[in-house]
Amino acid sequence: MAYVVKSWKVSNDPIDEQGNFVEIVGRKAGLIAWLFSLVGIDPTIRILVGPKWFEKNETSLSGPVTKLIPLRKVSSVYSSYFRPWLAALIIFVIFFNIGIQLGRFSRLSDWFTALALVVVLIGAVAALVFYFLNRPFTLYVREVGGGWPTGIRFKRSVIENVEVNHEKVQYACRVIKYLVEMENS
């Protein structure tokens, strides 16, 4: 599940009094989750990385879960970025085909031609909106000895308007990698 970013703080220098270098806070996606967050029912995920620990906190309606990983036990740090171009293309093709089918009735009335063009334009806009709002990023660490990676999968939030791009995610990955190297040296 991809969370939307509420807050993004990454720096080469500590960002708070506890000495953390990375703080990423996300919430569940969607308008309903945002409305719940306004009244304090806020299932969130929070990643904190300091000079000694990688910390992941998840809160849900059931309660909080915290995972602490000493940086000396981190074997790898990785990030990824997914472009959903195929899904966006499928959305456009579906609307395009509906427009073509409506266009076949254009000999009956000009109204069908106009409707076909509107459907194709709606499909193009829907495909673009889907593409730009559904590009998830991931930022994970893996512990020494394997196991499941620990981290966060997130995407840009329109409501909070926190801009996250591939370069920012790679920068966060490099900061965490540097902290792991410093702890292991």
Buried (B, 14 or more C-beta within 10 A) or exposed (E): EBBBBBEBBBEEEEBEEEEBBBBBBBBBBEEEBBEBBEEEEBBBBBBBBBEBBBBBBBBEEEEEEEEEBEBEBBEEBBBEBEEBEEEBEEBBEBBBEBBEEBBEEBEEEEEBBEBBEEBBEEBBEBBEEBBEBBBBBBBBBBBEEEEEBBBBBBBBBEBBEBEBEEEBBBBBBBBBBEBBEEBEE
